[in-house]
Amino acid sequence: MRSFALSGILCAVLAVGPACRAYDFSGLIFYEYSHDATKGGTEDGRFEVGRAYLTLSESPTENVSYKLQLDVGRAGSDTGDMALEAYLKTASASWKTDWGTFIFGMQGMNMFKVQESTFGNRFLSKALMDEHKFSSSADMGLGYTNRFGELFSGSVLVTNGEGYKKPESDKYKKISLQVLAGEAALSKHTGWNAGVVYSMEPISKDDSRTVMGLFGGYAIEAGRLGVEFDTKTTTGATDITEQIIGLYGVYKLPVGLPMELLAQVDLMDPDTNTDKDGETG
């Protein structure tokens, strides 16, 4: 019954008004050329598609919109499977009201989108929370976003908790919160931001997985700087708390060309209760 209800919502959005025949279709493709400096390296001079996003969006009315997005990437570089696979990353309908915007379906998560925008170079590396699997970038569920004046904004999501590549495997749901002050997209606009994110997902009757993050950023015409501190606590027979400390900066080189100097520090501790087990990236 849940799948039929969702299909009904999406079909209703697609069927509203004649304007739904005009679609906004876009694509973002990351091409790579790699040089292997290792003696006898087999991957020298390789051209490839690193990742691609294909997006279809439409606003059949002033207050209703929908979005479909395919994410095409390598099946599993860690396992040696380098085949390109396409995943449905976004399939959502949004309803804008006087009380905020409600989002239904597969949608982007609110845990690290702002931090990712501050760094602004997704084609080089994932956001730190994404890289260390503190949160998926998208999930299936219900979302709500709103602005509170010119300075503050917030969002709350109730999702499966499995991400966009896996179906739901249990009855528990994940709750994610974001509170932001300032500019959300520092890679596009100057300004500053500071915020907090929080998620909680039961993984059994007695145990849960909790993520907490604090972040901030500052951007001027010459560049931008961001910092974040994240923890993930998983309770069970032995409680484990993972920790991330991240610092990243971008400096626009004054050479008359669109060139930037990038730096990122990634301090990851897989268990704060164990000494000398951290990783530095």
Secondary structure, DSSP 8 states (H G I E B T S, - for coil): -HHHHHHHHHHHHHTSSGGGG--EEEEEEEEEEE---STT-SSTTEEEEEEEEEEEEE-SSSSEEEEEEEEEEEEETTTTEEEEEEEEEEEEEEEEETTEEEEEEEEE-SSSHHHHHHH--TTT---HHHHTTSS-SEEEEEEEEEEETTTEEEEEEEE-SS-SSS---SS--EEEEEEEEE-S-TTTS-EEEEEEEEEEEE-SSS-EEEEEEEEEEEEETTEEEEEEEEEEEE-SSS-EEEEEEEEEEEEE-SSSSS-EEEEEEEEEES-TTSTT--EE-
